[in-house]
Every structure is written in C-alpha cells, then in structure tokens.
Amino acid sequence: MTFAGGMWRLLRETPDFSPPAFRQRFTGHVSEDANTIRGVWEKAYDGSGADGSAAWEKDFDLTYRRSR
C-alpha cells in the first residue's frame, strides 16, 4: 500500500489464501478538500491479456466520504 500525492494505492500481485487466484489493485484519488476519496478496484487473471499477461478489468467503484 502506498499513499503519495493525493493518490492511495493497494496492490496484491500474488494469490494468497483466497481462491480463485487473481491479482487485485485499488487506486483512489483524494479530493482537494480531503473529504472524499474516489477509487476503483480492478482484478486480473494470469494469461487473460492478448499477449498472455494479466489484463486488468474493472471490478467496482468505491467512494469514501468523511462523516461530519
């Protein structure tokens, strides 16, 4: 996980204890007022790309909002 320049990134490159075996990543952008993070989760299965690499596909959008 990294957080820099208003961007939050999570990356899971290798399968773990959870089947099926796929990669995951999250990229979230923090708003200028720091009250909202809008992001997207993506997944990729090995060999799913045209060249045999992992092709990333959108899994779902996610928005965090600061509660008052």
One Martini backbone bead per residue (centre of mass of N, CA, C, O) as a GRO file, in nm:
protein
   68
    1MET     BB    1   0.099   0.035   0.021
    2THR     BB    2   0.017   0.371  -0.091
    3PHE     BB    3   0.080   0.736  -0.016
    4ALA     BB    4   0.072   0.989  -0.278
    5GLY     BB    5  -0.030   1.276  -0.412
    6GLY     BB    6  -0.344   1.190  -0.356
    7MET     BB    7  -0.269   0.871  -0.370
    8TRP     BB    8  -0.421   0.549  -0.337
    9ARG     BB    9  -0.251   0.225  -0.305
   10LEU     BB   10  -0.335  -0.116  -0.388
   11LEU     BB   11  -0.149  -0.438  -0.399
   12ARG     BB   12  -0.205  -0.771  -0.547
   13GLU     BB   13   0.018  -0.997  -0.707
   14THR     BB   14  -0.056  -1.253  -0.532
   15PRO     BB   15  -0.174  -1.520  -0.427
   16ASP     BB   16  -0.351  -1.657  -0.160
   17PHE     BB   17  -0.599  -1.796   0.047
   18SER     BB   18  -0.790  -1.701  -0.199
   19PRO     BB   19  -1.018  -1.806  -0.396
   20PRO     BB   20  -0.922  -1.717  -0.668
   21ALA     BB   21  -0.656  -1.662  -0.881
   22PHE     BB   22  -0.573  -1.316  -0.833
   23ARG     BB   23  -0.548  -0.987  -0.901
   24GLN     BB   24  -0.516  -0.667  -0.720
   25ARG     BB   25  -0.650  -0.319  -0.735
   26PHE     BB   26  -0.620   0.014  -0.592
   27THR     BB   27  -0.747   0.347  -0.685
   28GLY     BB   28  -0.724   0.662  -0.510
   29HIS     BB   29  -0.871   0.992  -0.496
   30VAL     BB   30  -0.813   1.287  -0.340
   31SER     BB   31  -0.956   1.552  -0.252
   32GLU     BB   32  -0.885   1.879  -0.194
   33ASP     BB   33  -1.060   1.868   0.092
   34ALA     BB   34  -1.031   1.563   0.211
   35ASN     BB   35  -1.349   1.423   0.200
   36THR     BB   36  -1.270   1.244  -0.063
   37ILE     BB   37  -1.265   0.908  -0.206
   38ARG     BB   38  -1.198   0.800  -0.538
   39GLY     BB   39  -1.242   0.464  -0.669
   40VAL     BB   40  -1.085   0.148  -0.793
   41TRP     BB   41  -1.137  -0.185  -0.859
   42GLU     BB   42  -0.916  -0.444  -0.975
   43LYS     BB   43  -0.872  -0.729  -1.201
   44ALA     BB   44  -0.653  -1.028  -1.263
   45TYR     BB   45  -0.575  -1.287  -1.484
   46ASP     BB   46  -0.372  -1.502  -1.578
   47GLY     BB   47  -0.365  -1.486  -1.934
   48SER     BB   48  -0.599  -1.260  -2.024
   49GLY     BB   49  -0.426  -1.142  -2.229
   50ALA     BB   50  -0.325  -1.122  -2.554
   51ASP     BB   51  -0.007  -1.182  -2.446
   52GLY     BB   52  -0.055  -1.349  -2.154
   53SER     BB   53  -0.111  -1.153  -1.963
   54ALA     BB   54  -0.250  -0.943  -1.738
   55ALA     BB   55  -0.586  -0.824  -1.747
   56TRP     BB   56  -0.736  -0.544  -1.658
   57GLU     BB   57  -1.045  -0.513  -1.461
   58LYS     BB   58  -1.326  -0.393  -1.358
   59ASP     BB   59  -1.505  -0.428  -1.060
   60PHE     BB   60  -1.525  -0.149  -0.867
   61ASP     BB   61  -1.654   0.119  -0.718
   62LEU     BB   62  -1.528   0.369  -0.469
   63THR     BB   63  -1.659   0.572  -0.190
   64TYR     BB   64  -1.526   0.806   0.034
   65ARG     BB   65  -1.671   0.978   0.323
   66ARG     BB   66  -1.675   1.219   0.536
   67SER     BB   67  -1.784   1.245   0.853
   68ARG     BB   68  -1.956   1.481   1.072
   0.00000   0.00000   0.00000
